[in-house]
Amino acid sequence: MATAYNTEVLEPYFQHTDGGGSWHAISHSPLTQPPVSEIVATVDDLEIWESDWIDFHRNHSDPDASYEESGYAKYGDLPGYDPEKDEDPPHLLKCCYTERPRHKEGGVLVTPSASGQGFVTVHDYVTTMHPWLMRNRGDILDAMNRYEDMPDAEHMDLVVDLVTPNCLTVIEKSEWVREVNMRREGWAGIHVVEISAV
């Protein structure tokens, strides 16, 4: 059986059998301890995409110059402008031929199934998050490549890293294995300290 942080033994969530199959035993478990009745889950790259885009492109153009003909950059009214959250005008809407990624943050609300026990289970989470991630896959890949320094993300072996259930990270599998192994070593060290302190 798989154990936490063991990348050597990974079990599929859906267990195929001759008669069909079943969900992994963990599917009925609460997603969190203590159990919660709802959780908003986000993808960290989408949450920071717009602010990183602004920081990256801030000095690439001048609002007083005309770029309209080339399509290189564009300034104008910011859709859904919020003076409390957004920068002061003029608003950069396009730079380096890329549109500003507006309103990509926010995530998805995960709630218990109607036939459930009143708390969010692992299965509730997976069956809500997987379709949402697939629908937003293009934006997630673009956000991951916001500095245009990534190889072809479309063909990378990507995994969803669930460090905390409210904020996901999508990373390349070899990087994930490396990080999980570091976490495992870190947790082992913490347990040794706790045991030696007793």
C-alpha positions in Angstrom: 0.0 0.0 0.0 1.2 3.5 -0.7 2.3 5.8 2.1 2.5 9.6 2.3 5.3 11.1 0.4 6.3 7.7 -1.2 6.8 8.3 -4.9 7.9 4.7 -5.5 4.4 3.2 -4.9 1.6 5.2 -6.4 -1.9 3.7 -6.5 -4.5 4.7 -9.1 -7.6 6.5 -7.8 -9.9 4.2 -9.8 -9.2 0.5 -9.2 -10.0 -1.6 -12.3 -11.4 -5.1 -11.6 -12.9 -7.8 -13.9 -16.4 -6.7 -13.1 -15.7 -3.0 -13.6 -13.9 -1.3 -10.8 -14.1 0.9 -7.7 -12.8 4.1 -6.3 -9.7 4.0 -4.0 -10.6 3.5 -0.3 -9.4 7.0 0.5 -12.3 8.4 -1.7 -14.7 8.4 1.3 -12.3 10.0 3.7 -12.7 13.7 4.7 -10.5 15.9 2.6 -9.3 17.8 5.6 -9.0 17.4 9.4 -11.2 18.6 10.8 -13.7 18.0 8.0 -15.2 21.1 6.3 -18.5 21.7 4.6 -16.9 23.6 1.7 -13.5 24.8 0.4 -12.4 27.1 -2.3 -9.6 25.6 -4.3 -7.2 27.7 -6.5 -4.2 27.1 -8.7 -1.3 29.3 -7.5 -0.1 30.1 -11.0 -3.6 31.5 -12.0 -3.8 33.5 -8.7 -0.5 35.4 -9.4 -0.7 35.5 -13.2 -2.0 39.0 -13.7 0.2 40.6 -11.1 3.3 38.8 -12.5 2.3 39.8 -16.1 2.1 43.5 -15.0 5.4 43.3 -13.3 7.1 41.6 -16.2 5.7 44.0 -18.9 5.6 47.2 -16.8 8.6 48.8 -18.5 8.3 47.4 -22.0 6.2 50.2 -23.4 5.1 53.8 -22.9 1.5 54.8 -22.6 2.2 58.0 -24.5 3.5 56.2 -27.6 1.3 54.7 -30.2 1.6 50.9 -30.7 -1.9 50.3 -32.1 -0.8 49.7 -35.6 1.8 47.1 -34.7 -0.3 45.3 -32.1 2.8 45.3 -29.8 1.1 47.1 -26.9 -2.2 48.6 -26.0 -3.4 50.9 -23.2 -7.0 51.6 -22.4 -9.9 51.1 -19.9 -9.5 48.1 -17.7 -12.5 45.8 -17.7 -14.0 45.4 -14.2 -11.7 48.2 -12.9 -11.5 48.2 -9.1 -9.7 51.3 -7.7 -9.1 49.3 -4.4 -7.3 46.5 -6.1 -6.1 47.7 -9.6 -3.3 50.0 -10.4 -4.0 53.6 -11.4 -4.6 54.4 -15.1 -3.2 54.3 -17.7 -3.9 50.5 -17.9 -1.7 48.2 -19.9 -4.0 45.8 -21.7 -1.6 44.2 -24.1 2.2 44.0 -24.3 4.7 41.9 -26.4 1.6 40.8 -28.4 0.1 39.1 -25.4 -3.2 40.1 -23.8 -3.3 40.9 -20.1 -4.7 37.9 -18.3 -7.6 39.6 -16.6 -9.9 37.8 -14.0 -8.2 34.4 -14.1 -8.0 34.0 -10.3 -10.7 32.8 -8.0 -10.7 29.0 -8.2 -13.7 26.8 -7.7 -16.0 26.0 -4.7 -16.0 22.4 -3.6 -19.0 21.2 -1.6 -20.1 17.8 -0.4 -22.2 15.6 -2.7 -26.0 15.5 -2.0 -25.7 11.9 -0.8 -22.6 12.6 1.3 -22.0 13.0 5.0 -22.1 16.8 5.1 -18.4 17.3 4.7 -16.1 17.5 1.7 -14.6 14.0 0.9 -11.5 13.2 -1.2 -14.0 12.0 -3.9 -16.0 15.3 -3.8 -12.7 17.2 -4.3 -11.4 15.0 -7.1 -14.6 15.0 -9.0 -15.0 18.8 -8.8 -11.4 19.7 -9.3 -10.5 17.4 -12.2 -13.1 18.8 -14.7 -12.3 22.3 -13.6 -8.6 21.8 -14.1 -9.2 20.3 -17.5 -11.5 23.2 -18.6 -8.9 25.7 -17.5 -5.9 23.7 -18.7 -5.0 26.3 -21.4 -4.9 29.2 -19.0 -3.0 27.1 -16.4 -0.3 26.2 -19.0 -0.1 29.9 -20.2 0.2 31.1 -16.5 2.9 28.5 -15.9 4.8 30.0 -18.9 4.2 33.6 -18.0 7.9 34.4 -18.4 8.1 32.5 -21.7 10.9 30.4 -20.4 9.3 27.0 -20.3 9.7 24.2 -22.8 6.6 23.0 -24.6 4.2 22.6 -21.7 1.7 20.8 -23.9 4.0 17.8 -24.0 5.4 17.9 -20.4 4.5 15.2 -17.9 2.6 17.3 -15.4 1.1 16.5 -12.0 -1.1 18.4 -9.6 0.7 18.9 -6.3 -1.7 19.1 -3.4 0.4 20.6 -0.6 -2.7 22.3 0.8 -6.3 21.6 -0.5 -7.1 25.2 -1.1 -4.1 26.0 -3.3 -2.8 23.6 -6.0 0.4 23.7 -7.9 0.8 22.1 -11.3 4.4 21.1 -11.9 6.5 18.7 -14.0 6.5 15.2 -12.6 10.3 14.9 -12.0 10.3 18.2 -10.1 7.3 16.9 -8.1 9.2 13.7 -7.2 12.2 15.8 -6.1 10.0 18.1 -3.9 8.0 15.2 -2.4 11.3 13.4 -1.5 12.5 16.6 0.2 9.3 16.9 2.1 9.6 13.2 3.2 13.1 13.9 4.4 12.0 17.0 6.2 9.1 15.3 7.9 11.4 12.4 9.0 13.7 15.0 10.6 10.8 16.6 12.4 9.6 13.2 13.7 13.1 12.4 15.0 13.2 15.8 16.8 9.8 15.2 18.3 10.7 11.7 19.5 14.1 12.8 20.9 12.4 15.6 22.8 10.1 13.2 24.6 
